[in-house]
Amino acid sequence: MSGIKKLAGQTLWYGVSSIFGRFLNYLLTPLLVTIFASGEYGKISTLFTIAAFLNIVYTYGLETSYFRFAALQPESKVYNTCSSSILITTALLTGFLFLFTNDFAVFLEMPKHPEYITWVILIVALDTLAVMPFAKLRHEGRPRKFAAIKILNILINVGLVIFFLVVCKNAYEKDADNFFATLYNPKIGLGYVIIANLIASCVTLLLLAKEFFQFRFQLNPGFWKEMMQYSWPLIIVGFGGMINETIDRIMLLKLYPGSTEEAFSQSGIYSANYKLAVVIVLFIQAFRMGAEPFFFKQSTSDNAQRTYARVMKFFVIACCFCFLGVTLFLDIWKYFMGTRYPEYYTGLKIVPLLMLAKIFLGIYYNLSIWYKIKEKTLTGAWITLGGAAITIAFNWIFIPILGYMACAIATVICYGFMMAVSYSLGQKHYPIPYARKKILAYIAVCLILFGLHQAFLLLGLNSWINRGVGLFFVGLFTLLVLNVERKEFERMPVVGRFLKRKTDLG
């Protein structure tokens, strides 16, 4: 249990940065969807989709390689090699991409704004240079500094967006003869969202200067080649994963049978509702921050497999609570998208599908430890490519028919496939005694409770009654988990004392 407690503690700190920081960032959604119609918001989503793809190319799996080799080699040697490699490739890639900004702008249906592409490339370059310093903080078990810098990054980003698009924009529109009005240019428009992100990335890299300059330029060809043999399949894993996460926005833009503006509108509605899966997404991100170095360090212990199995069970339970917390109260969560453009509400039907897909994705992340430990990262690449093929094929066929609903269905099928295949192969190469029946039962119960709640909504009763029924279903699931996992929870500090006291009173 001590290992899991340590992971929980680190996940809490990474969660503070991810959940608090991302929550602030996601609070921009109601602001942005109030300022911009769905078509303009779709352009913002498309630009950051490109950034996500570029992040994979720029980092090429070296972060995971660092954790793996730092457990086997002197950390300084690994850090120097990774940092030196990333510094060289970042400079080369950035210079190369700058040559084609106009072409990218035309491809993304934004020919009048090639500067948007330039700014996005700069953001990716700065974020890449911060990758290894952040990885070093995680490896050294320093989540507090990690959390502080991440939160400050988001505060700067959110603050600048509000400053430019609210303070300065309002001053400009009122013809105010003041300094703030001069800082706003309507021709930049949604570009201020990118500028805010760019400034935040600059500040983040400055705050990581101590860790960044700890490396010494060192690129041992033999050792670098050994690391790349491990990491290059992770490029495919990351790239395939990003295809599964974001390619649907670009395919909507290109395949939707309507005008370009209608396609951007579809993308905007889909992207805004996609963010309602934020609860599970943030939990998964926080978990991964702590789990990756934790799993590698645990890999040499005698009871590593049992630890991984228990982590998986608790992870799924937490995801199930996230699922119920969002899907049973969608009538509240929809206001996250503001009220000015009700068109965004038409996409609420995809939220349960996306939440289920995220549970599958989280389970897959847990399962993927087997091919990283057994150094079969190429197998992981093939699994991810299989998922990417499903995503592309399904969207290619059904986007012209179903619009963004096809994207949501494809996401569920893709991550369900990756989860099933990874589990099957993992049990052959690195058997882990997962509580399979319990995990499947918890997910099934969540889906049943959601279905019952949807049926109850058909009665057309008062919204507060509907929410009360939702709380009742959450309570039922809580009682189920506490009864089934009583022995597990009794070993925990706070919950354990409560359960033991209840048992003694009984």
N, C-alpha and C positions, 0 to 999 in steps of 0.2 A: 504493500500500500504506500510505502514511503516514496517510491518512484512515481506513482500516480499523483501523490500529493505535490511532489515537486513540479510535475508537468502541469497540474492544475494551477499551482501558484504562478508559474511562468505564463501560462495561457491567460491567467487573470490580468497580468500586466500588459501582455501583448493585446489582450482584449480591451483594456482601458484605452490604449492608443487607437486600436482598430475601430472599436465600437463608438467611443466618444468622438474620435476624429472623423470617422466615416459618417457618424450620425450628423455631425455638424455639416459635413460636406453634402450629405443627402438632403439636409434642410434647404440646400440651394434648389432642389427640384421644384418645390412649390413656388419659389421666387422666379426661377427660369421659365416655368410653364405659365406663369402669370405675365411675364414680360414678353415671351416669345410664343407664337402659335406653334402647333405641333410640327409644321413643316420646318421652321427655323430650329426647333429643338432637335429635330431629326438630323440636321446638319451638325449640331454640336456632338450628338451621339456618334455620327459617322467619323468625325475627326478623331475622337478619342478611341474609336475602334482601330483606326490606323495606328495610333500610338501604342495600343496594346500589342498589335502584331510586331511593330518595330522593337518593342521591349524584348521580345523573345529572341529576335535576331541579334540584338546588341549584347545580350548577356550569355547566350548560347550554353546554358546549363551549368555555368561555372559556380554558381552559388551552391547548388547541391553537391558538386564535386568538391568544393571547399570543405563542407561538413564531412564528407566521406573520407577524404585524404587527411584531414586534420586529426582524425581519430587514429591514423596509421603512421603519419609522418610528423616531423616537427612543424608546429603551426606556423611559425614565421616563414618557413620555406614555402609552404602551401599558399599563404597569404601573399607573399611577394610575387609568386608566379601568377596567381590569379589576377592580382591588381595590375601587374605589368601587361599581361595579355589584354585585359579589358581596356586599359588606357590606349594601347596601340590601335585596337580594332575600333574603338569609339571614334577616334580621330579620323581614321580612314573611311568608315561608313558615313559619318556626318558630312565629310567633304564630298563623297560620292553622291549622296542623296540630294545635296544642295544643287546639283547640276540638273535635277529633274523635277523641281518644285512646280513648274508650270504644267508639266505633263500630268503630275499627280492631281493638280487642281482641276484640270479638264476631265480626267477620269472620274473624279468624285463630284462632277456636276457643279463645281464652284470656280469656274474659269476666271472670275473677276477678283479672286482673293488667293493668289498663290502665297501671300505672306502668311496665311493661316498655316499652310504646310510647313513653311520655314520655322515658324514658332513651335509647331508640334515636334519637329525634328530636334530642335534645341532642348525642349523639355525631356525628350527621350534620352538625349546624350547626357544631360545633367543627372537625371535619375539613374542612369547606368553607372556613372562614376560614384554614385552613393551606394550602389548595391553591396560592394565588398566591405566598406565600413559598417554598414548595417549588419551584414553577415557576421562580422567580427564581434559586434556587440552581442549578438545572439549566441555565438559559440562560447563567449566568455561568461555567459549567464548574467548579462547586464541589461535586463529588460526595462529598468526604470529610465535610463538615458534614452534607450530606443523609443520608449513610449513618449517621453517628453518632446523629443525632436519630431516624431510623427504628428503629435497633437499640434505642435506649433506650426508645422507645415500646413495643416488643414486650417488652423485659425487664420493664418496669413492669406491662404487661398480664398476662404469664405469672406474674410473681411474685405479683401480687395475687390471681389466680385460685387459685394454690396456697395462699396465705395464708388466704383465706376458706374454700375448700372442703376443705382438708386440715387446716391448723393449727387454725383456729377451729372448724371443724365437729367435728373429733375431740375438742377440748377441751369442746365443748358436749355431745357424746354421752357423754362420760365423767363428766358432771356436775362438771367441774373448777371449783372456786371461784377462778377467776382472770380476768384482764382479757380474754384471748383468747376465752373462752366467752361473754362478754357481747357480743362483736362479731358473733356468728352468730345469725341468726334463720331458723329452718327455713321460715317462710312465704315468705321471699324465694327460697329454692331456687336454681334456675338463673339467677335475676336477678343473682347475684353475678358471673356471667360478663359481664353487661352493665355492671355497676358498675365492674368492673376496666377494661373498655374505655373507659368514660367518664372515669375518672381519668387514664388514659394519654393520652387526647386532650387533656385540660386541660393536662397537663405539656408535651405537644408544642407546643401553641400558645404557651405561655410561653417555650419555648426558641427559638421563631421570632419573638419579639417585635421583634428588631432589624430583620429583613426586613419584618415586618408593618407597622411604624410608619415605614418608609421611604416609604410612599406618601402622597401629598397628595390630599385629596378633590377629585376633578376628573372631571366627567362631561359632556364636550363632546357635545351631542346628535347632531351630524352625524357625528363620528368613532365614537361609540358605535353609531349605526345602521349604519355601514359594517362594524363588527366583528360586529354581530349578523347581518347579511346573510350573513357567512361562517360564523358559528358555529351559527346556529339549525338547519341540517340536521344538525350534529354532535350536537345533542340527540337527534334521531331515531336517529342512528347509535349513540350511547351507550345510549339507551333500548332500541333493538332488540337491541343486543348483550347488554344485561342480561337481556332477555327470553330470549334464547337460552341464557344462562348459568344463570338462576335460576328462571324461571317454572315449570319442571317440578316444583319442590318444592311450589309452591302448587297446581298442577294435580293432583299426587299426593294432596294433602290433600283436594281437592274431588271428584276423579273416581274414586279407588280404591274398588272395590265392597266395602267392609267398614266396620267401625266407625271412629270418629275416631281411637281409639288405634292401631288397625291401620294406618291411613293415616299417622299420625305415625311409626310403626315403619318402614314402607316408606321414608319420607322420611329417617329417621335412618340406615338401612342404606345407602341410595343416597348420602347426603351423606358418610358416613364413607369409603366406597370411592372416591367422587369425589376425595377428598383424596389418594388414592394416585397420582393424576396430578400430584402436587405438583412433581415434578422438572421436567417440561416447563413447568408453569404458572409456576414461579419463574424459569426461564430466560427465558421469553417476557416476563415482567414486567420483569426486569432489562434485557433487550434493548430493550424499548420505552422505558424511562427514558432510555437513552443515544441510541437511534436517532431519536426524534422531532426533538429539536433538531439532531442531526447531519444528518439528511436535508434539513431546510430550509436549513441553512447550505451543504450541498453542492449544492443545486439550481441555483446560479448558475455552478458550475464547468463546464468544457468536457466533462469525462469523467464527469459525474454518473451517467448511465445505466449505464455500465460498473461504476462503484462499487456502485450499487444491486444489480446482477446478482451481483457477487461476494459481497456481504453476504448475499444470499438463499441462495447455495449453501452457504456456511459455516454459516449458520443452520440449514438443513435437515439438514446432516450432524450438527450438535450435537444437534438434536431426535431424530434417529434413534438416536444413542447413548443418549439419555435413555429412549427407547421400549424398547430392548433391555434396558437396565439395570433396568427395572421389570418388564416382562412376562415375562422369562425367570427371574425370581427372586421370583415372587409368594408362594411358600411361606415366604419370609423377610419380605417386606413386610407380610404379613397381620398379623403380630404388632404392627404399628404401631397396630392397632385394639384392642390388649389381648387378654386371654384370659377375662375374666369373663363376657362375653356372646358366645358363639360364633355367635350369629345374624348378627352382622356379616359373618362369612366367607362367607355365602351370596351376597353381592354381588360376590365377586371376579371373577366372569365378565364383569362390565361394564368392568373396568379397561382391558383392551386396546382396547376400543371407544373409551373416553374418551381414552386416550393418542393414538390415531390422530386423533380429533377435534381434540385440542389441536395436533397438528402442522398440520392444515389451518387452524386458527385462526391459528397463528403465521405461516404462509405468507400468509394473508389480510392480516394486519397489515403485512407487508412490501409486499404488492401495493398496499395502500391509499394509498401515498405519491403515486400518480399523481393521484388526484382531489383530494388536499390541495394539491399543487403547482399543478395546473391550475385550482384554485378551482372544482371541480365537486363540492363537498361534498353537494349535493342528490342526485347520482348515488349517492354512498356511502350516503346515507340510504335510497334505494330498494333498494339491494342488501341492506342490513341488514334492512329491512322484509320483503323476500322471504324471508330466512332466518328471521325471526321468525314469518312466516306458516306456513312449513314446520314449525317447532317446535310451534306451537300446534295446527295441524291434525293432525299425526301423533300428538302426545300425547293430544289429545282423542279420537281414534279408538281408539288402542291401549293407553292406560293401563288402562282397564277389563279388558283382555284379558291384557296382558303385565306390568302393574305397572311397577316402576322400569326394567325392561329396555327398555321403550318409550322412556323418557327418554334412555337411552344411545344407542339407534339413531337417534333424532331428532337428537341432537347431532352425530353423524357426518354424517348427510345434510345438515343445515343448514349446517355449516361447509364441507363439500365443495361445496355449491351456491355459497356466497358466494365461495369461493376460485376456482372455475371462471369465474363471471361477472365477477369483478373482473379476473382475468387477461385474459379476452377483450376487455373494454371498455378496459382499460389499454393493451393493445397497439395499439389503434386511436387513442387520444388522446395517449399518451405512451409510445412503444415503448421497451422495455428489453430488452436481449439476454440474458434469463435462460437458464441452462443447463438447459432444460426436460427434455431426455432424461436427463441425469445425475440431476437431482432426482427424477424419476419412478422411475428405476432404483434409487436408494438406498432410497426408500420401499418399493418392491416387494421388494427383497432383505430388508429388515427384516421384512416381513410373511411372506415365505417361511421365514425362519429361525425366526420365532415359530411358524408352522404345523408345521415339522419338530420343534421342541421339544415342542409339544403332543402330537404323534404319539409321540414318544419316551416321554413321561410315561405313556402307556397301557401300557407294558411293566411298570409297577409296580416299578421297581428302587429301590434305596436313594436317599434324598433327596440325599445328597452326590454320588452319581453324576449325578443329574439336574442339580445345580448345576454340576458339572464340565462337563457337556455345554453348559450355558448359557454358561459362561466361554469354552468352545471356539468357540461361535457368535459371541460378541462379538469374539473374536480374529480370526475369519475376516472379519468385517465391517471390522475395523480394517485388516487387510492389504489388503482391497479398496480402501478409501478412500485409504490411503497410496500404493498403486500408481497409481490413477487420477489422484490429485491431487498426484503427486510434485513437479511443477514449482511448484505453488502453495505446498506446504509447505516446499520448499527455500528459499523467500524469507523464511520466518519465522525469528525469532531462535534459539530453542532447538531446535525440531523440525528446522529447516533444517540446522543444524550436524550433527545426528545422521544425517540422511539423506545428506548430502554425504559424511560420513565413511564411511558404509556403502557408498556408491557407489564411493568411492576404494579401499576395501578389496577390493571385488568386482573 
